[in-house]
Amino acid sequence: MPLASHSARARGLAGLIVMCVPSPHGCDDLLPGCAHAIRTFREILDRHLRSRPDDYLASFRFLLATEQQYHWSAVLGDFSDDFYGVACPHCAVDVTIAIGAYGRYSAIRDWHLGDVDRRDLRPADPAALSGVGRRMHETAVRDGQGSLADGIAHLFGHAECPHCASVFNVAEEYTSANRPVM
């Protein structure tokens, strides 16, 4: 791990290894024996993020993996043009969640018409965030990553289903539909 504190390539390799551990190839049993190394790597990443590096998003995702947030480490984007597909928990219609330069909304995606019947997302109040959403948001704010923090607030906020008008938590629905079985 000392190499990771001075080398972007070493951080990248270590980060990819940590992100890929919980997978069907049977390496989960390696984690208990590496707990100290993972904790050390988490500290290295946290210091690195405070320097506002060019590889901020990749390092942020690696940090999430060291905290066993493998799902978010795998899917989190930079919110420049991110889309998350969820099923409405009330009527089961497929809803597209857009968080990026084109807007922050829920919509029904139509092959020919694009995103129709858009509804603005309702971002989470940062003070009301808890768990991983709070940790992600606080880290992004601490490090001056305003766009990332704003995207996280929307991702952990609420969406309105364009079909039935029910309101649901975006992150909860996305996680329940996409979190890998461990």
TORDREN-492548 format. One record per residue: residue number from 1; x, y negated, z negated of N, C-alpha, C, O in turn; residue in three letters. Coordinates in nm, 2 decimals, always signed. Example, Ala and Ser with C-alpha at 12.3 -4.5 7.8 and 13.67 -1.06 7.14 Angstrom:
% TORDREN-492548
R    k     n_X     n_Y     n_Z    ca_X    ca_Y    ca_Z     c_X     c_Y     c_Z     o_X     o_Y     o_Z    r
R    1   +1.32   +0.57   -0.78   +1.23   +0.45   -0.78   +1.32   +0.33   -0.78   +1.42   +0.33   -0.85  ala
R    2   +1.28   +0.22   -0.71   +1.37   +0.11   -0.71   +1.29   +0.00   -0.79   +1.34   -0.11   -0.80  ser
This chain:
% TORDREN-492548
R    k     n_X     n_Y     n_Z    ca_X    ca_Y    ca_Z     c_X     c_Y     c_Z     o_X     o_Y     o_Z    r
R    1   +0.08   +0.12   +0.00   +0.00   +0.00   +0.00   +0.08   -0.13   +0.00   +0.04   -0.23   +0.05  met
R    2   +0.20   -0.13   -0.05   +0.28   -0.25   -0.05   +0.30   -0.30   +0.09   +0.31   -0.42   +0.12  pro
R    3   +0.31   -0.21   +0.19   +0.33   -0.25   +0.33   +0.21   -0.33   +0.38   +0.22   -0.42   +0.46  leu
R    4   +0.09   -0.29   +0.33   -0.04   -0.36   +0.37   -0.04   -0.51   +0.33   -0.11   -0.59   +0.39  ala
R    5   +0.03   -0.54   +0.23   +0.03   -0.68   +0.18   +0.11   -0.77   +0.28   +0.09   -0.90   +0.27  ser
R    6   +0.19   -0.72   +0.36   +0.28   -0.80   +0.45   +0.26   -0.77   +0.60   +0.32   -0.83   +0.68  his
R    7   +0.18   -0.67   +0.63   +0.17   -0.63   +0.77   +0.02   -0.61   +0.81   -0.06   -0.54   +0.75  ser
R    8   -0.02   -0.69   +0.92   -0.15   -0.68   +0.97   -0.18   -0.54   +1.02   -0.29   -0.49   +1.01  ala
R    9   -0.08   -0.48   +1.09   -0.10   -0.35   +1.14   -0.13   -0.24   +1.03   -0.21   -0.16   +1.04  arg
R   10   -0.05   -0.26   +0.92   -0.07   -0.16   +0.81   -0.21   -0.18   +0.75   -0.27   -0.09   +0.71  ala
R   11   -0.25   -0.31   +0.73   -0.38   -0.34   +0.67   -0.49   -0.28   +0.76   -0.58   -0.22   +0.72  arg
R   12   -0.47   -0.30   +0.89   -0.57   -0.25   +0.99   -0.58   -0.10   +0.98   -0.69   -0.04   +0.98  gly
R   13   -0.47   -0.03   +0.98   -0.47   +0.12   +0.98   -0.53   +0.17   +0.85   -0.61   +0.26   +0.85  leu
R   14   -0.48   +0.11   +0.73   -0.54   +0.15   +0.60   -0.69   +0.12   +0.60   -0.76   +0.21   +0.55  ala
R   15   -0.73   +0.01   +0.65   -0.87   -0.02   +0.65   -0.95   +0.07   +0.73   -1.06   +0.12   +0.69  gly
R   16   -0.91   +0.11   +0.85   -0.98   +0.21   +0.93   -0.99   +0.34   +0.86   -1.09   +0.41   +0.87  leu
R   17   -0.88   +0.38   +0.80   -0.88   +0.51   +0.73   -0.99   +0.51   +0.62   -1.07   +0.60   +0.60  ile
R   18   -0.99   +0.40   +0.54   -1.09   +0.39   +0.43   -1.23   +0.39   +0.49   -1.32   +0.45   +0.43  val
R   19   -1.25   +0.32   +0.60   -1.39   +0.31   +0.66   -1.43   +0.44   +0.71   -1.55   +0.47   +0.70  met
R   20   -1.34   +0.53   +0.75   -1.38   +0.65   +0.81   -1.38   +0.77   +0.72   -1.42   +0.88   +0.76  cys
R   21   -1.34   +0.75   +0.59   -1.34   +0.87   +0.50   -1.47   +0.94   +0.48   -1.48   +1.06   +0.49  val
R   22   -1.58   +0.86   +0.46   -1.71   +0.93   +0.44   -1.77   +0.97   +0.57   -1.86   +0.90   +0.62  pro
R   23   -1.73   +1.08   +0.63   -1.78   +1.12   +0.75   -1.79   +1.28   +0.75   -1.74   +1.34   +0.66  ser
R   24   -1.85   +1.33   +0.85   -1.87   +1.48   +0.85   -1.74   +1.56   +0.87   -1.75   +1.68   +0.87  pro
R   25   -1.63   +1.50   +0.88   -1.51   +1.58   +0.90   -1.45   +1.63   +0.77   -1.34   +1.70   +0.77  his
R   26   -1.51   +1.61   +0.66   -1.47   +1.67   +0.53   -1.36   +1.61   +0.45   -1.29   +1.68   +0.38  gly
R   27   -1.34   +1.48   +0.47   -1.23   +1.41   +0.39   -1.28   +1.35   +0.27   -1.20   +1.28   +0.20  cys
R   28   -1.40   +1.36   +0.23   -1.46   +1.29   +0.11   -1.38   +1.34   -0.01   -1.37   +1.26   -0.11  asp
R   29   -1.33   +1.46   -0.01   -1.26   +1.51   -0.13   -1.13   +1.44   -0.15   -1.06   +1.46   -0.26  asp
R   30   -1.08   +1.36   -0.06   -0.96   +1.29   -0.07   -0.97   +1.16   -0.16   -0.88   +1.12   -0.22  leu
R   31   -1.09   +1.11   -0.16   -1.12   +0.98   -0.23   -1.08   +0.98   -0.38   -1.01   +0.89   -0.43  leu
R   32   -1.12   +1.08   -0.46   -1.08   +1.08   -0.60   -0.93   +1.07   -0.62   -0.89   +1.00   -0.72  pro
R   33   -0.85   +1.14   -0.54   -0.71   +1.13   -0.56   -0.64   +1.00   -0.51   -0.53   +0.98   -0.54  gly
R   34   -0.72   +0.92   -0.44   -0.67   +0.80   -0.39   -0.73   +0.67   -0.45   -0.71   +0.56   -0.41  cys
R   35   -0.80   +0.69   -0.56   -0.87   +0.58   -0.63   -0.77   +0.47   -0.66   -0.81   +0.35   -0.64  ala
R   36   -0.66   +0.49   -0.71   -0.56   +0.39   -0.75   -0.52   +0.31   -0.62   -0.51   +0.19   -0.62  his
R   37   -0.49   +0.39   -0.51   -0.44   +0.33   -0.39   -0.55   +0.24   -0.33   -0.53   +0.13   -0.27  ala
R   38   -0.68   +0.29   -0.33   -0.79   +0.21   -0.28   -0.81   +0.09   -0.36   -0.84   -0.02   -0.30  ile
R   39   -0.80   +0.10   -0.49   -0.82   -0.02   -0.58   -0.71   -0.13   -0.55   -0.73   -0.25   -0.54  arg
R   40   -0.58   -0.08   -0.53   -0.47   -0.17   -0.49   -0.50   -0.23   -0.36   -0.47   -0.35   -0.34  thr
R   41   -0.54   -0.15   -0.26   -0.57   -0.20   -0.13   -0.68   -0.31   -0.13   -0.68   -0.41   -0.06  phe
R   42   -0.79   -0.28   -0.22   -0.89   -0.38   -0.24   -0.84   -0.52   -0.28   -0.88   -0.62   -0.24  arg
R   43   -0.75   -0.51   -0.38   -0.68   -0.63   -0.43   -0.60   -0.71   -0.32   -0.61   -0.83   -0.31  glu
R   44   -0.53   -0.63   -0.24   -0.45   -0.69   -0.13   -0.55   -0.75   -0.03   -0.52   -0.87   +0.01  ile
R   45   -0.66   -0.69   +0.00   -0.75   -0.74   +0.10   -0.82   -0.87   +0.04   -0.83   -0.97   +0.11  leu
R   46   -0.85   -0.87   -0.09   -0.91   -0.99   -0.15   -0.82   -1.11   -0.14   -0.86   -1.22   -0.11  asp
R   47   -0.69   -1.08   -0.17   -0.59   -1.19   -0.16   -0.58   -1.24   -0.02   -0.57   -1.36   +0.01  arg
R   48   -0.58   -1.15   +0.07   -0.56   -1.18   +0.21   -0.68   -1.26   +0.26   -0.66   -1.36   +0.34  his
R   49   -0.80   -1.23   +0.22   -0.92   -1.30   +0.27   -0.91   -1.45   +0.22   -0.96   -1.54   +0.29  leu
R   50   -0.86   -1.47   +0.10   -0.85   -1.60   +0.04   -0.77   -1.69   +0.13   -0.78   -1.82   +0.12  arg
R   51   -0.68   -1.63   +0.21   -0.59   -1.72   +0.30   -0.66   -1.76   +0.43   -0.60   -1.82   +0.51  ser
R   52   -0.78   -1.71   +0.45   -0.86   -1.74   +0.57   -0.79   -1.70   +0.69   -0.76   -1.78   +0.78  arg
R   53   -0.76   -1.57   +0.70   -0.68   -1.52   +0.82   -0.76   -1.52   +0.95   -0.88   -1.52   +0.95  pro
R   54   -0.69   -1.50   +1.06   -0.75   -1.48   +1.19   -0.83   -1.35   +1.19   -0.93   -1.34   +1.26  asp
R   55   -0.79   -1.25   +1.12   -0.86   -1.12   +1.12   -0.96   -1.11   +1.00   -0.97   -1.01   +0.94  asp
R   56   -1.02   -1.23   +0.97   -1.11   -1.23   +0.85   -1.22   -1.13   +0.86   -1.23   -1.05   +0.76  tyr
R   57   -1.29   -1.12   +0.97   -1.41   -1.03   +0.97   -1.36   -0.88   +0.95   -1.42   -0.81   +0.88  leu
R   58   -1.26   -0.84   +1.02   -1.21   -0.70   +1.01   -1.17   -0.68   +0.86   -1.20   -0.57   +0.81  ala
R   59   -1.09   -0.77   +0.80   -1.05   -0.75   +0.66   -1.17   -0.75   +0.57   -1.17   -0.68   +0.47  ser
R   60   -1.27   -0.83   +0.60   -1.39   -0.84   +0.51   -1.46   -0.70   +0.52   -1.50   -0.65   +0.42  phe
R   61   -1.47   -0.64   +0.64   -1.53   -0.51   +0.66   -1.45   -0.40   +0.58   -1.51   -0.31   +0.52  arg
R   62   -1.32   -0.41   +0.59   -1.23   -0.32   +0.52   -1.25   -0.33   +0.37   -1.26   -0.23   +0.30  phe
R   63   -1.27   -0.45   +0.32   -1.30   -0.48   +0.18   -1.43   -0.41   +0.14   -1.43   -0.35   +0.03  leu
R   64   -1.53   -0.42   +0.22   -1.65   -0.35   +0.19   -1.64   -0.20   +0.18   -1.70   -0.14   +0.09  leu
R   65   -1.55   -0.15   +0.27   -1.53   +0.00   +0.26   -1.46   +0.04   +0.13   -1.49   +0.14   +0.08  ala
R   66   -1.37   -0.05   +0.08   -1.30   -0.01   -0.04   -1.40   -0.02   -0.16   -1.37   +0.04   -0.26  thr
R   67   -1.51   -0.09   -0.14   -1.61   -0.09   -0.25   -1.72   +0.01   -0.22   -1.83   +0.00   -0.28  glu
R   68   -1.69   +0.10   -0.13   -1.78   +0.21   -0.10   -1.91   +0.16   -0.03   -2.02   +0.23   -0.04  gln
R   69   -1.90   +0.05   +0.03   -2.02   +0.00   +0.11   -1.99   +0.03   +0.26   -1.98   -0.06   +0.34  gln
R   70   -1.98   +0.16   +0.29   -1.94   +0.21   +0.42   -2.04   +0.17   +0.52   -2.01   +0.14   +0.64  tyr
R   71   -2.17   +0.17   +0.49   -2.27   +0.13   +0.58   -2.25   -0.01   +0.64   -2.24   -0.03   +0.76  his
R   72   -2.24   -0.11   +0.54   -2.22   -0.25   +0.59   -2.08   -0.27   +0.65   -2.07   -0.35   +0.74  trp
R   73   -1.98   -0.20   +0.61   -1.85   -0.21   +0.67   -1.85   -0.17   +0.81   -1.77   -0.22   +0.89  ser
R   74   -1.94   -0.08   +0.85   -1.95   -0.03   +0.98   -2.03   -0.11   +1.08   -2.01   -0.12   +1.20  ala
R   75   -2.13   -0.18   +1.02   -2.23   -0.25   +1.11   -2.22   -0.40   +1.11   -2.28   -0.47   +1.19  val
R   76   -2.16   -0.46   +1.01   -2.16   -0.60   +0.99   -2.09   -0.67   +1.11   -1.97   -0.63   +1.14  leu
R   77   -2.15   -0.77   +1.17   -2.09   -0.84   +1.28   -2.06   -0.98   +1.23   -2.06   -1.01   +1.11  gly
R   78   -2.02   -1.07   +1.32   -1.98   -1.21   +1.29   -2.10   -1.30   +1.30   -2.09   -1.42   +1.27  asp
R   79   -2.22   -1.25   +1.33   -2.34   -1.33   +1.34   -2.33   -1.43   +1.45   -2.41   -1.53   +1.45  phe
R   80   -2.25   -1.41   +1.55   -2.25   -1.50   +1.67   -2.36   -1.46   +1.76   -2.42   -1.54   +1.83  ser
R   81   -2.39   -1.33   +1.77   -2.49   -1.27   +1.86   -2.53   -1.13   +1.81   -2.51   -1.03   +1.88  asp
R   82   -2.57   -1.12   +1.68   -2.60   -0.98   +1.63   -2.75   -0.95   +1.63   -2.84   -1.04   +1.61  asp
R   83   -2.78   -0.82   +1.66   -2.91   -0.77   +1.67   -2.92   -0.65   +1.58   -2.83   -0.56   +1.59  phe
R   84   -3.03   -0.64   +1.50   -3.05   -0.52   +1.42   -3.19   -0.47   +1.45   -3.29   -0.55   +1.45  tyr
R   85   -3.20   -0.34   +1.48   -3.33   -0.28   +1.51   -3.38   -0.22   +1.38   -3.31   -0.14   +1.32  gly
R   86   -3.51   -0.25   +1.35   -3.58   -0.19   +1.24   -3.72   -0.15   +1.28   -3.77   -0.21   +1.37  val
R   87   -3.78   -0.06   +1.20   -3.92   -0.03   +1.22   -3.99   -0.11   +1.11   -3.95   -0.10   +0.99  ala
R   88   -4.10   -0.17   +1.14   -4.18   -0.24   +1.04   -4.22   -0.13   +0.94   -4.28   -0.03   +0.98  cys
R   89   -4.20   -0.15   +0.81   -4.24   -0.05   +0.71   -4.39   -0.04   +0.69   -4.44   +0.05   +0.62  pro
R   90   -4.47   -0.13   +0.75   -4.62   -0.13   +0.74   -4.69   -0.07   +0.86   -4.78   +0.01   +0.84  his
R   91   -4.64   -0.10   +0.98   -4.71   -0.06   +1.10   -4.62   +0.03   +1.19   -4.67   +0.08   +1.29  cys
R   92   -4.49   +0.04   +1.16   -4.39   +0.12   +1.23   -4.36   +0.07   +1.37   -4.29   +0.15   +1.44  ala
R   93   -4.40   -0.05   +1.41   -4.36   -0.10   +1.54   -4.21   -0.13   +1.53   -4.16   -0.17   +1.43  val
R   94   -4.14   -0.12   +1.64   -4.00   -0.15   +1.65   -3.98   -0.30   +1.65   -4.04   -0.37   +1.74  asp
R   95   -3.90   -0.35   +1.56   -3.88   -0.50   +1.55   -3.73   -0.52   +1.57   -3.65   -0.46   +1.51  val
R   96   -3.70   -0.62   +1.65   -3.56   -0.66   +1.67   -3.54   -0.78   +1.58   -3.61   -0.88   +1.58  thr
R   97   -3.43   -0.77   +1.50   -3.39   -0.88   +1.42   -3.27   -0.95   +1.48   -3.17   -0.88   +1.51  ile
R   98   -3.27   -1.07   +1.52   -3.16   -1.15   +1.58   -3.11   -1.25   +1.48   -3.18   -1.32   +1.42  ala
R   99   -2.97   -1.24   +1.47   -2.90   -1.34   +1.38   -2.78   -1.39   +1.46   -2.68   -1.32   +1.47  ile
R  100   -2.79   -1.51   +1.52   -2.68   -1.55   +1.59   -2.71   -1.69   +1.66   -2.80   -1.76   +1.62  gly
R  101   -2.63   -1.71   +1.76   -2.63   -1.84   +1.83   -2.77   -1.86   +1.90   -2.81   -1.98   +1.92  ala
R  102   -2.84   -1.76   +1.93   -2.97   -1.77   +2.00   -3.08   -1.79   +1.90   -3.20   -1.81   +1.94  tyr
R  103   -3.05   -1.78   +1.77   -3.16   -1.80   +1.67   -3.15   -1.69   +1.56   -3.07   -1.60   +1.57  gly
R  104   -3.24   -1.71   +1.47   -3.25   -1.62   +1.36   -3.40   -1.58   +1.35   -3.48   -1.66   +1.29  arg
R  105   -3.43   -1.47   +1.40   -3.57   -1.44   +1.41   -3.60   -1.29   +1.42   -3.51   -1.21   +1.44  tyr
R  106   -3.73   -1.25   +1.40   -3.77   -1.12   +1.43   -3.86   -1.13   +1.56   -3.92   -1.23   +1.58  ser
R  107   -3.86   -1.02   +1.63   -3.94   -1.02   +1.76   -3.96   -0.88   +1.80   -3.90   -0.79   +1.76  ala
R  108   -4.05   -0.87   +1.90   -4.08   -0.75   +1.97   -4.00   -0.76   +2.10   -4.01   -0.85   +2.17  ile
R  109   -3.91   -0.66   +2.12   -3.83   -0.66   +2.24   -3.90   -0.60   +2.36   -3.94   -0.48   +2.35  arg
R  110   -3.91   -0.67   +2.47   -3.98   -0.62   +2.59   -3.87   -0.61   +2.70   -3.80   -0.70   +2.72  asp
R  111   -3.87   -0.50   +2.76   -3.77   -0.48   +2.87   -3.77   -0.59   +2.97   -3.66   -0.63   +3.01  trp
R  112   -3.88   -0.63   +3.01   -3.89   -0.74   +3.12   -3.89   -0.88   +3.06   -3.84   -0.97   +3.13  his
R  113   -3.95   -0.90   +2.95   -3.98   -1.03   +2.90   -3.87   -1.08   +2.79   -3.87   -1.20   +2.76  leu
R  114   -3.79   -0.99   +2.75   -3.70   -1.02   +2.64   -3.76   -1.01   +2.50   -3.85   -0.93   +2.48  gly
R  115   -3.72   -1.10   +2.41   -3.78   -1.10   +2.28   -3.90   -1.19   +2.28   -3.89   -1.31   +2.30  asp
R  116   -4.01   -1.12   +2.25   -4.14   -1.20   +2.25   -4.20   -1.20   +2.11   -4.17   -1.13   +2.02  val
R  117   -4.29   -1.30   +2.09   -4.35   -1.33   +1.97   -4.25   -1.34   +1.85   -4.26   -1.27   +1.75  asp
R  118   -4.16   -1.43   +1.87   -4.06   -1.46   +1.77   -4.11   -1.52   +1.64   -4.20   -1.60   +1.65  arg
R  119   -4.06   -1.47   +1.53   -4.09   -1.53   +1.40   -3.96   -1.56   +1.33   -3.87   -1.48   +1.32  arg
R  120   -3.95   -1.68   +1.28   -3.83   -1.72   +1.21   -3.80   -1.63   +1.09   -3.89   -1.59   +1.01  asp
R  121   -3.68   -1.60   +1.07   -3.64   -1.52   +0.95   -3.64   -1.62   +0.83   -3.63   -1.74   +0.84  leu
R  122   -3.66   -1.56   +0.71   -3.66   -1.63   +0.59   -3.53   -1.59   +0.51   -3.53   -1.48   +0.45  arg
R  123   -3.43   -1.68   +0.51   -3.31   -1.64   +0.45   -3.33   -1.62   +0.30   -3.41   -1.69   +0.24  pro
R  124   -3.24   -1.53   +0.24   -3.25   -1.51   +0.10   -3.19   -1.64   +0.03   -3.10   -1.70   +0.08  ala
R  125   -3.24   -1.67   -0.08   -3.18   -1.77   -0.17   -3.05   -1.71   -0.22   -3.06   -1.61   -0.29  asp
R  126   -2.94   -1.77   -0.20   -2.81   -1.71   -0.25   -2.81   -1.69   -0.40   -2.75   -1.59   -0.44  pro
R  127   -2.88   -1.77   -0.47   -2.89   -1.75   -0.62   -2.97   -1.63   -0.66   -2.95   -1.57   -0.76  ala
R  128   -3.06   -1.58   -0.57   -3.14   -1.47   -0.59   -3.08   -1.34   -0.54   -3.13   -1.23   -0.57  ala
R  129   -2.97   -1.35   -0.47   -2.91   -1.22   -0.41   -2.85   -1.14   -0.53   -2.82   -1.19   -0.63  leu
R  130   -2.85   -1.01   -0.51   -2.79   -0.92   -0.61   -2.71   -0.81   -0.53   -2.72   -0.80   -0.41  ser
R  131   -2.64   -0.74   -0.61   -2.56   -0.62   -0.55   -2.47   -0.66   -0.44   -2.40   -0.76   -0.45  gly
R  132   -2.47   -0.58   -0.34   -2.37   -0.60   -0.23   -2.40   -0.73   -0.15   -2.31   -0.79   -0.10  val
R  133   -2.52   -0.77   -0.14   -2.56   -0.89   -0.07   -2.50   -1.01   -0.14   -2.44   -1.10   -0.08  gly
R  134   -2.51   -1.01   -0.27   -2.45   -1.12   -0.35   -2.30   -1.12   -0.34   -2.24   -1.23   -0.31  arg
R  135   -2.24   -1.01   -0.35   -2.09   -1.00   -0.34   -2.04   -1.04   -0.20   -1.95   -1.12   -0.19  arg
R  136   -2.11   -1.00   -0.10   -2.07   -1.04   +0.04   -2.08   -1.19   +0.06   -1.99   -1.26   +0.11  met
R  137   -2.20   -1.24   +0.01   -2.22   -1.39   +0.03   -2.12   -1.47   -0.05   -2.07   -1.57   +0.00  his
R  138   -2.10   -1.43   -0.18   -2.01   -1.51   -0.26   -1.87   -1.51   -0.20   -1.80   -1.61   -0.21  glu
R  139   -1.82   -1.39   -0.15   -1.69   -1.38   -0.09   -1.68   -1.47   +0.03   -1.58   -1.55   +0.05  thr
R  140   -1.78   -1.47   +0.12   -1.78   -1.55   +0.24   -1.78   -1.70   +0.20   -1.70   -1.78   +0.26  ala
R  141   -1.86   -1.74   +0.10   -1.86   -1.88   +0.06   -1.73   -1.92   +0.00   -1.67   -2.03   +0.03  val
R  142   -1.67   -1.84   -0.09   -1.55   -1.86   -0.15   -1.44   -1.89   -0.05   -1.35   -1.98   -0.07  arg
R  143   -1.44   -1.82   +0.06   -1.34   -1.82   +0.16   -1.37   -1.92   +0.27   -1.30   -1.93   +0.37  asp
R  144   -1.47   -2.00   +0.26   -1.50   -2.11   +0.36   -1.56   -2.05   +0.49   -1.54   -2.11   +0.59  gly
R  145   -1.62   -1.94   +0.48   -1.68   -1.87   +0.60   -1.83   -1.90   +0.61   -1.91   -1.81   +0.59  gln
R  146   -1.86   -2.02   +0.63   -2.00   -2.07   +0.63   -2.09   -1.99   +0.72   -2.21   -1.96   +0.69  gly
R  147   -2.05   -1.97   +0.85   -2.13   -1.89   +0.94   -2.16   -1.75   +0.89   -2.27   -1.70   +0.91  ser
R  148   -2.06   -1.69   +0.84   -2.07   -1.55   +0.79   -2.17   -1.55   +0.67   -2.26   -1.47   +0.66  leu
R  149   -2.15   -1.65   +0.58   -2.24   -1.66   +0.46   -2.38   -1.68   +0.50   -2.47   -1.62   +0.44  ala
R  150   -2.40   -1.77   +0.60   -2.54   -1.80   +0.65   -2.60   -1.67   +0.71   -2.72   -1.64   +0.68  asp
R  151   -2.52   -1.60   +0.79   -2.57   -1.48   +0.85   -2.61   -1.37   +0.74   -2.71   -1.31   +0.75  gly
R  152   -2.53   -1.36   +0.64   -2.56   -1.27   +0.53   -2.69   -1.31   +0.46   -2.77   -1.22   +0.42  ile
R  153   -2.71   -1.44   +0.43   -2.83   -1.48   +0.37   -2.95   -1.44   +0.45   -3.06   -1.41   +0.40  ala
R  154   -2.94   -1.45   +0.59   -3.05   -1.41   +0.67   -3.06   -1.26   +0.68   -3.18   -1.21   +0.68  his
R  155   -2.95   -1.19   +0.68   -2.96   -1.04   +0.68   -3.02   -0.99   +0.56   -3.09   -0.89   +0.56  leu
R  156   -3.00   -1.05   +0.44   -3.05   -1.00   +0.32   -3.18   -1.08   +0.28   -3.23   -1.07   +0.17  phe
R  157   -3.23   -1.15   +0.38   -3.36   -1.22   +0.36   -3.48   -1.14   +0.41   -3.47   -1.02   +0.41  gly
R  158   -3.58   -1.21   +0.45   -3.70   -1.15   +0.49   -3.74   -1.18   +0.64   -3.71   -1.28   +0.69  his
R  159   -3.81   -1.08   +0.70   -3.86   -1.10   +0.83   -4.01   -1.07   +0.83   -4.06   -1.00   +0.74  ala
R  160   -4.08   -1.13   +0.93   -4.22   -1.11   +0.95   -4.24   -1.02   +1.07   -4.18   -1.05   +1.17  glu
R  161   -4.32   -0.92   +1.06   -4.34   -0.83   +1.17   -4.43   -0.91   +1.27   -4.54   -0.96   +1.23  cys
R  162   -4.39   -0.92   +1.39   -4.47   -0.99   +1.49   -4.60   -0.92   +1.53   -4.69   -0.98   +1.58  pro
R  163   -4.61   -0.79   +1.50   -4.73   -0.71   +1.53   -4.84   -0.72   +1.42   -4.95   -0.75   +1.45  his
R  164   -4.80   -0.70   +1.29   -4.90   -0.70   +1.19   -4.88   -0.81   +1.08   -4.96   -0.82   +0.99  cys
R  165   -4.78   -0.89   +1.10   -4.75   -1.01   +1.01   -4.71   -0.97   +0.87   -4.71   -1.06   +0.78  ala
R  166   -4.68   -0.85   +0.85   -4.63   -0.81   +0.71   -4.49   -0.86   +0.70   -4.41   -0.88   +0.80  ser
R  167   -4.45   -0.89   +0.58   -4.31   -0.94   +0.55   -4.23   -0.83   +0.48   -4.28   -0.77   +0.39  val
R  168   -4.11   -0.82   +0.52   -4.02   -0.71   +0.46   -3.88   -0.76   +0.45   -3.84   -0.86   +0.52  phe
R  169   -3.80   -0.70   +0.37   -3.66   -0.73   +0.35   -3.58   -0.66   +0.46   -3.58   -0.54   +0.48  asn
R  170   -3.51   -0.74   +0.54   -3.43   -0.69   +0.65   -3.33   -0.59   +0.61   -3.32   -0.48   +0.67  val
R  171   -3.24   -0.63   +0.52   -3.13   -0.54   +0.48   -3.19   -0.40   +0.42   -3.13   -0.30   +0.45  ala
R  172   -3.29   -0.41   +0.34   -3.35   -0.28   +0.29   -3.40   -0.19   +0.40   -3.37   -0.07   +0.40  glu
R  173   -3.47   -0.25   +0.49   -3.52   -0.17   +0.60   -3.41   -0.12   +0.69   -3.42   +0.00   +0.74  glu
R  174   -3.32   -0.20   +0.72   -3.21   -0.16   +0.81   -3.13   -0.05   +0.74   -3.09   +0.05   +0.81  tyr
R  175   -3.10   -0.07   +0.62   -3.02   +0.03   +0.54   -3.10   +0.17   +0.53   -3.04   +0.27   +0.56  thr
R  176   -3.22   +0.16   +0.50   -3.30   +0.29   +0.49   -3.31   +0.36   +0.62   -3.31   +0.49   +0.62  ser
R  177   -3.31   +0.29   +0.73   -3.32   +0.36   +0.86   -3.18   +0.40   +0.91   -3.17   +0.50   +1.00  ala
R  178   -3.07   +0.34   +0.87   -2.94   +0.37   +0.93   -2.83   +0.41   +0.84   -2.72   +0.45   +0.89  asn
R  179   -2.85   +0.42   +0.71   -2.75   +0.46   +0.62   -2.72   +0.61   +0.65   -2.81   +0.69   +0.65  arg
R  180   -2.59   +0.64   +0.67   -2.56   +0.78   +0.69   -2.58   +0.86   +0.56   -2.56   +0.81   +0.45  pro
R  181   -2.61   +0.99   +0.58   -2.63   +1.08   +0.47   -2.49   +1.11   +0.42   -2.40   +1.15   +0.49  val
R  182   -2.46   +1.10   +0.29   -2.33   +1.12   +0.23   -2.34   +1.25   +0.15   -2.24   +1.30   +0.10  met
